[in-house]
């Protein structure tokens, strides 16, 4: 991902449509808690898995932004019902949390890059406005005199060194973002290779242990999104 494309990423994080939590069907007040827990966890799992087609490209800003939101809902559901689930639930929660953290690091880098670019852009605009003011002040000397003042204004500026520092910071955060995406990709591939959905369903009892090896994972539905408020 280039600096130019990253400059719009933070804005995309804020303006992108937000994944809508799915309604969990079949819940009943008189049903055993574990039955309701299984339905809720399965629904949240499907939400997270629905973003799998987009994780291979970090330029899929909207989908990668929404994936940790879906992962957070799955994680909180597991934590809520953890008291009624096997001890192995803790390890599954940690896997989901890792996905959240790596994408969070990507987001932090994007936000800082955007902020630094705002500072640099503001400085450039201010400098240009000052030079324009000198150049257009026809009542304050001849063209030659204004030319000399322009040269003096440009010679005295210390901004170039500041800009190098700012863009070096951007370069560092760009590397941070790239490494965060790589860590996320590794964690996601590991979840796929170790069949996280089946392990989770076995842990919650959706799939009995003896059936876990042969039961195929249902295809996730498309994510449902709604426009972020504001």
C-alpha positions, 0 to 999 in steps of 0.5 A: 500500500502506497502513502497516497492510498494510505492518506485516504485510509483513515478517512475511510475507517471513519466514513465506511459503512458499519457492519450490522449485527444480525438478528439471532433467530430462534431465541426463546426466554424459556430455553436453556441458556446453553441453547441460546448461547449456541445460537448467538455464538454461531450467528456471531461466528458467521458474521466474522467469517463472512469477511473471509473473501476480502482479507487477502488484500489490505486495500479492502478498507471497508471489509477489513474495518468491519471484520474486527467489529464482527470479531468483537461481537463474537469475542464478547458473546464467548466471554458472556457465556464462558461460564457455561462452556469448556475451559478451551473457550479461553484459547478461542477467545484469544485467537479472536482477540488477536485478530482484533488487535492486529487490525487495530494496529493498522487503524492506529497507523492510518490515523497517525499518517492522516494527522501528519499529512494534515499538519504538512498540508496546513504548513504548505498552505500557510506558506503559499498564502504568505508568498502570495501576499508578498507577490501581490503587494503591488503597493509595497515595491517594484517587481524586483523588490518583491522578488527579493522579499520572496527570496528572503522568505524562502531562504529563511524557512526551516520547514524543509527539515520539518517536512523530512521529519514528518515524512520519515514518521509517515514512512515508519508508520507505513512499515508498522501498518504493513507489519500489522497486516502481515501479522493479521494475515498469518493469524487469519491463515492459522485460524483457517488451517486449524479449522477455527469454525469447527473447533469453536462449534465443537467447544460450544457443543453445536457439533458433537465431538465424534462428528467434528472431523466429518462435519463441513462448515456451513458457508457464511452469509454475506455481511449486512452493513448500515451507514455509520451515523454522522 
